[in-house]
Amino acid sequence: MSFTINGQKYDGAKYDFNTHCEFDAMGVNPLMLKANPLPVIRAYLSISSGLSLAESGNELEQHIIKGGKLTEIITTLAKEMNDSAFFTAMTKEMTETESQESPAKTKRAKTTKKNA
């Protein structure tokens, strides 16, 4: 899938282990796309285009100033994440780990309340 920023068309990077590590190396959590989209979008443009983070930020800023929308890049990233076997496996593992930890946390919370 591709997206256009400032009239330049980019092929969206596939979301795999290496892409996830690139986000991490940039200090960006791609799972925060909904909660804090701008850093994720800037990092994704950098990964997809080969531009630095600063250059990507400048491109996005100019795109927005000129009336451009971010819908296309967000849709591309979301699709790449949803289509990714790595992302699916990673989020499944995270969900399973959280559900295994939840009963222990709940039990500790109940014990703490009883002792209070």
The 8 nearest C-alpha neighbors of each residue, nearest first, counted from 0:
[[1, 11, 75, 10, 2, 79, 78, 12],
 [0, 2, 10, 11, 9, 75, 8, 3],
 [1, 3, 72, 9, 71, 8, 10, 4],
 [2, 4, 8, 7, 6, 9, 5, 1],
 [3, 5, 7, 6, 62, 8, 2, 59],
 [6, 4, 62, 7, 3, 58, 61, 67],
 [5, 7, 4, 3, 8, 62, 67, 2],
 [8, 6, 3, 4, 5, 9, 2, 58],
 [7, 9, 3, 2, 6, 4, 1, 10],
 [10, 8, 1, 2, 3, 11, 48, 7],
 [11, 9, 1, 0, 12, 47, 2, 8],
 [10, 12, 1, 47, 0, 9, 75, 13],
 [13, 11, 47, 14, 10, 46, 43, 79],
 [12, 14, 79, 15, 11, 18, 83, 80],
 [13, 15, 79, 18, 80, 83, 12, 19],
 [16, 14, 18, 17, 85, 13, 19, 83],
 [15, 17, 19, 18, 20, 85, 14, 86],
 [18, 16, 20, 19, 15, 21, 14, 22],
 [19, 17, 21, 15, 20, 16, 14, 22],
 [18, 20, 16, 22, 17, 21, 15, 23],
 [19, 21, 23, 17, 18, 22, 24, 16],
 [22, 20, 18, 24, 23, 19, 17, 25],
 [23, 21, 25, 27, 19, 20, 24, 18],
 [22, 24, 20, 26, 25, 21, 27, 19],
 [25, 23, 21, 26, 22, 20, 27, 19],
 [26, 24, 22, 23, 27, 21, 42, 52],
 [25, 27, 23, 24, 22, 28, 21, 38],
 [28, 26, 22, 23, 25, 29, 39, 38],
 [27, 29, 30, 31, 23, 22, 26, 39],
 [30, 28, 31, 32, 39, 27, 22, 19],
 [29, 31, 28, 32, 33, 34, 39, 27],
 [32, 30, 34, 29, 35, 33, 28, 36],
 [33, 31, 36, 30, 35, 29, 34, 39],
 [34, 32, 31, 36, 35, 30, 29, 39],
 [33, 35, 31, 32, 36, 30, 37, 39],
 [36, 34, 31, 32, 33, 37, 38, 39],
 [37, 35, 32, 39, 33, 38, 40, 34],
 [36, 38, 40, 39, 35, 41, 32, 42],
 [39, 37, 41, 40, 36, 42, 27, 35],
 [40, 38, 42, 36, 37, 41, 29, 32],
 [39, 41, 43, 37, 42, 38, 36, 44],
 [42, 40, 38, 44, 43, 39, 55, 56],
 [41, 43, 45, 39, 44, 40, 38, 46],
 [44, 42, 46, 40, 45, 41, 47, 39],
 [45, 43, 47, 41, 42, 46, 48, 55],
 [46, 44, 50, 42, 48, 43, 49, 47],
 [45, 47, 43, 44, 49, 48, 42, 12],
 [48, 46, 12, 44, 11, 45, 43, 49],
 [49, 47, 45, 50, 46, 44, 9, 10],
 [48, 50, 45, 46, 47, 51, 44, 55],
 [51, 49, 45, 48, 54, 55, 52, 46],
 [52, 50, 54, 53, 45, 55, 49, 46],
 [51, 53, 55, 54, 45, 56, 42, 50],
 [54, 52, 56, 51, 55, 57, 50, 41],
 [53, 55, 57, 51, 56, 52, 50, 58],
 [56, 54, 52, 58, 53, 57, 45, 41],
 [55, 57, 53, 59, 54, 58, 41, 60],
 [56, 58, 60, 54, 55, 59, 61, 53],
 [59, 57, 55, 61, 56, 60, 62, 54],
 [58, 60, 62, 56, 57, 61, 63, 55],
 [59, 61, 57, 63, 62, 58, 56, 64],
 [62, 60, 64, 58, 63, 59, 65, 57],
 [61, 63, 59, 5, 67, 65, 60, 64],
 [62, 64, 67, 66, 60, 65, 61, 59],
 [65, 63, 61, 66, 62, 60, 67, 59],
 [66, 64, 62, 63, 67, 61, 5, 60],
 [67, 65, 63, 64, 62, 68, 61, 5],
 [68, 66, 63, 62, 65, 69, 64, 5],
 [67, 69, 70, 63, 66, 71, 62, 4],
 [70, 68, 71, 72, 73, 67, 63, 40],
 [69, 71, 73, 68, 72, 74, 75, 67],
 [70, 72, 74, 73, 2, 69, 75, 3],
 [73, 71, 75, 2, 74, 69, 70, 76],
 [74, 72, 70, 76, 75, 71, 77, 69],
 [73, 75, 77, 71, 72, 76, 70, 78],
 [76, 74, 72, 78, 73, 77, 0, 79],
 [75, 77, 79, 73, 78, 74, 80, 72],
 [76, 78, 74, 80, 79, 75, 73, 81],
 [79, 77, 81, 75, 80, 76, 82, 74],
 [80, 78, 76, 82, 77, 14, 81, 13],
 [79, 81, 77, 83, 78, 82, 14, 86],
 [80, 82, 78, 79, 83, 77, 87, 86],
 [83, 81, 79, 80, 78, 84, 87, 86],
 [82, 84, 86, 80, 85, 81, 14, 79],
 [85, 83, 87, 86, 88, 82, 15, 81],
 [84, 86, 88, 83, 87, 15, 89, 16],
 [87, 85, 89, 83, 88, 84, 90, 80],
 [88, 86, 84, 90, 85, 89, 91, 83],
 [87, 89, 91, 85, 86, 90, 84, 92],
 [90, 88, 86, 92, 91, 87, 85, 93],
 [89, 91, 93, 92, 87, 88, 86, 94],
 [90, 92, 88, 94, 89, 93, 87, 95],
 [91, 93, 95, 89, 90, 94, 96, 88],
 [92, 94, 90, 96, 91, 95, 97, 89],
 [95, 93, 91, 97, 92, 96, 90, 98],
 [96, 94, 92, 98, 97, 93, 91, 99],
 [95, 97, 93, 99, 94, 98, 92, 100],
 [98, 96, 100, 94, 99, 95, 101, 93],
 [97, 99, 101, 95, 100, 96, 94, 102],
 [100, 98, 96, 97, 101, 95, 102, 103],
 [99, 101, 97, 98, 103, 102, 96, 104],
 [100, 102, 104, 98, 103, 99, 97, 105],
 [103, 101, 105, 104, 100, 106, 99, 98],
 [104, 102, 106, 105, 101, 100, 107, 99],
 [103, 105, 101, 107, 102, 106, 108, 100],
 [106, 104, 102, 108, 103, 107, 101, 109],
 [105, 107, 103, 109, 108, 104, 102, 110],
 [108, 106, 110, 104, 109, 105, 111, 103],
 [107, 109, 105, 111, 106, 110, 104, 112],
 [110, 108, 112, 106, 111, 107, 105, 113],
 [109, 111, 107, 113, 108, 112, 106, 114],
 [110, 112, 108, 114, 109, 113, 107, 115],
 [111, 113, 109, 115, 114, 110, 108, 107],
 [114, 112, 110, 111, 115, 109, 108, 107],
 [113, 115, 111, 112, 110, 109, 108, 107],
 [114, 112, 113, 111, 110, 109, 108, 107]]
